[in-house]
Amino acid sequence: MARPIFSGHESFACKPHWLKRGYDFVIAGRNFNDDDAVVHLGVGKNMVASIRFWLKAMGLLKENQLDDIADYLFMNENGRDPYLEDIGTIWLLHFMLVNTEYATVYRTTFVDYHRQRNMIERSKLQNYIKHICFDETGYKNLYNDNTVKRDIGVMLHNYCAKNGSNVNIEDSNSLFAPLNLICETEKNTYRFNYDTRSDVPSLIFLYAMLIKFEGLNSISFEDIAELALIFCLTNNDLLNI
């Protein structure tokens, strides 16, 4: 386990339009620490920090430099999908969020915790993270109950759209909800959704394999099974894709 990070998003889930806005901000040569960043991004100070966090968490921004994949997706002239209109882009960003491991809770949930169970109970997931930090990695000083609880809440917000008459449009607009990877079954209880994943684009899955197993000439089916966890694929789905 890499050094865990459970904060930085300022308790904001990632808004779909933030990634393009943050990309344009960096391309313009601006700095997230500048006093006028709130003006150029058109958001509050805490949201400025959150936009930077999500760019880093998805591997789009590294050491304050944009990664090539960010240009491929968001470049103004010929970006592949600057406004996230293609579901394949959402699948790609989901994979990058888990694989980058900048935001600890995503790999921990979709890979490590997911290996053991298909149901997600907030309290059990939090205890699992606490067990890893205290007993397996030596990072117990980085664990805080309230911080991790908020982090889990933000993750679930990213994947599960909020419904109801009192929910504003910003809160209902969850970046990864269209993937339908996590479903709420009852209050504070969720499950990984294993409905047939025929909508996972094969080229996105191929890209994930090339990134995950870079430099290898052959890959075992067992090794690919980790990707099946990330994309919530059954063995049959995995064989088909």
Buried (B, 14 or more C-beta within 10 A) or exposed (E): BEEBBBBBBBEBBBBBEBBBBBBBBBBEEBEBEEEEBBEBBEBEEEBBBBBBBBBBBBBBBEEEEBBEBBBEBBBEEEBBBBEBEBBBBBBBBBBBBBBBBBBBBBBBBBBBBBEEEEEBBBEBBBEBBBEBBEEEBEBEEBBBEEEBBBBBEBBBBBBBBBEEEEEEEEBEBBBBBBBBBBEBEEEEEBBBBEEEBEEBBEEBBEBBBEBBBEEEEEEEEEEBEBBBBBBBBEEEBBEEB
